[in-house]
Amino acid sequence: MKDIVIASEEQLEDIVSLRIEMQLEDWNTTLNQDFSYYAEPFAEITRKHIQDKLNRSIYFALLYLDGEAAAMCAIEELSELPQITMCVGSKGKHGRLVSAYTKPKARGQGYQQELTAFLLHYAKEKDFMDVTLTTNTPQAAHVYEKSGFHQTSSKYYIHL
C-alpha cells in the first residue's frame, strides 16, 4: 500500500532517518569516504532543526510503501526582503525544494515525481507563488522538468 502525507511531529524520526541515509549516500559517493561515524551527531542536529521549523517554514512530504518511509521531499520557505510586487497584490511566499530523496529499492518507479507534485499542490494551497531548486543530478533534473520546473539562470557561489 502506498500513502503520501504532509509530515507532522509524529513523522520526525522518519524524516531524520531518511535525511541520514540521503546524506551518507551523497557524501560517501561524492568524496568516496565513509561518513557513517557522523550519523548520530548529524541526527541530533537534524532533529533539532526540523523540530524548530516543521510546518512553520519547512514542509516535508513523505511517501510510505507498506508502512515504511520510502521517499521524501520538502519545501523550505525563503525569507527575504519585501519586494515591490507585494504592493500590487503579489503576496505569495517563495520556496526552495530541498531534501528530495528516494530509497534505492524504491527508485525508478515515479515516486519522487508523484511526491513532488503532491508537495507543489500543497505549497500552492499554502500561498507559495514560486519554488526553486538546485540539482547536479541529470536523473533528478529530468524528474523536475516533468514536474514543470525549468532552468532559468546560472547560479553563482562563493565559499567563505
C-alpha positions in Angstrom: 0.0 0.0 0.0 1.2 3.5 -0.9 0.5 6.6 1.1 1.7 10.2 0.8 1.4 12.6 3.7 2.5 16.1 4.8 4.7 15.3 7.8 3.8 16.2 11.3 5.8 15.9 14.5 4.8 12.2 14.5 6.9 11.5 11.5 10.0 13.3 12.8 12.1 10.2 13.1 11.2 9.0 9.6 12.5 12.4 8.3 15.6 12.2 10.3 16.3 8.6 9.2 15.8 9.4 5.5 18.0 12.5 5.8 20.8 10.5 7.4 20.5 7.9 4.6 20.4 10.6 1.9 23.5 12.5 3.3 25.5 9.3 3.8 24.8 8.2 0.3 25.6 11.6 -1.2 28.8 12.3 0.7 30.1 8.7 0.6 29.6 8.7 -3.2 30.9 12.3 -3.7 34.0 12.0 -1.6 34.5 8.2 -1.7 34.8 8.2 2.1 32.8 6.6 4.9 30.9 9.2 6.9 28.8 6.8 9.0 30.8 7.9 12.1 28.9 11.2 11.9 25.4 9.7 11.6 24.4 10.2 15.2 25.6 13.8 15.6 24.0 14.6 12.3 20.7 13.0 13.5 20.7 15.3 16.6 21.4 18.4 14.6 18.7 17.5 12.0 16.2 16.5 14.7 16.6 19.9 16.4 16.4 21.9 13.1 13.2 20.1 12.0 11.5 20.4 15.4 12.1 24.1 15.2 10.8 24.6 11.7 8.4 21.8 10.7 5.2 23.2 9.2 6.3 26.7 10.1 9.0 27.3 7.5 9.7 23.9 6.1 7.1 21.4 4.9 8.0 17.7 4.3 6.0 15.3 2.2 6.7 11.6 2.9 5.8 8.6 0.8 5.2 5.4 2.6 5.2 1.9 1.0 3.6 -0.7 3.2 4.0 1.5 6.2 7.7 2.2 5.6 9.0 5.7 4.7 10.5 5.2 1.2 10.8 8.8 -0.1 10.6 12.4 0.9 11.0 16.0 -0.3 10.4 19.3 1.3 9.7 23.0 0.6 11.6 25.4 2.7 10.2 29.0 2.8 12.7 31.6 1.8 12.9 34.6 3.9 13.9 37.8 2.0 13.3 41.5 2.0 9.9 42.5 0.8 9.6 43.1 -3.0 7.7 45.9 -4.6 5.3 43.4 -6.2 3.8 43.0 -2.7 2.2 46.4 -3.2 0.2 45.2 -6.2 -1.3 42.1 -4.8 1.5 39.6 -5.2 1.8 38.5 -1.6 2.8 34.9 -2.1 5.8 33.2 -0.4 8.9 32.0 -2.1 10.2 28.5 -1.5 13.0 26.1 -2.4 12.6 22.4 -2.9 15.1 20.5 -0.7 15.8 17.1 0.7 14.4 15.2 -2.3 15.3 11.5 -1.7 14.1 8.1 -2.6 15.5 4.9 -1.0 17.4 2.9 -3.6 15.0 0.0 -3.6 12.1 2.4 -4.5 13.8 4.3 -7.3 12.7 4.2 -10.9 9.0 3.9 -10.2 8.0 7.5 -10.4 7.6 8.0 -6.7 9.7 11.2 -6.5 7.7 12.8 -9.3 4.4 11.9 -7.6 5.7 13.2 -4.2 6.9 16.4 -5.8 3.6 17.0 -7.5 1.8 16.4 -4.2 4.1 18.8 -2.3 3.8 21.5 -5.0 0.0 21.3 -4.8 0.3 21.7 -1.0 2.6 24.7 -1.4 0.1 26.4 -3.7 -2.6 25.9 -1.0 -0.1 27.5 1.5 0.2 30.6 -0.7 3.7 29.9 -2.2 3.9 31.7 -5.5 7.2 30.1 -6.8 9.6 27.3 -5.9 13.2 27.0 -6.9 15.6 24.1 -6.6 19.2 23.2 -7.3 20.4 19.8 -8.6 23.5 18.4 -10.1 21.9 15.0 -10.9 20.7 14.6 -14.5 18.2 11.9 -13.5 16.7 14.3 -10.9 16.7 17.2 -13.4 14.5 15.1 -15.7 12.1 14.4 -12.9 11.8 18.1 -12.0 11.3 19.1 -15.7 8.5 16.5 -15.9 7.0 18.2 -12.8 7.0 21.6 -14.6 10.3 23.1 -13.4 12.5 24.8 -16.0 16.0 26.1 -15.8 16.0 29.9 -15.6 19.6 31.0 -14.8 23.0 30.1 -13.8 23.9 30.0 -10.1 27.0 31.7 -8.7 28.6 30.6 -5.4 31.4 31.5 -3.1 32.6 29.6 -0.1 33.6 31.9 2.7 
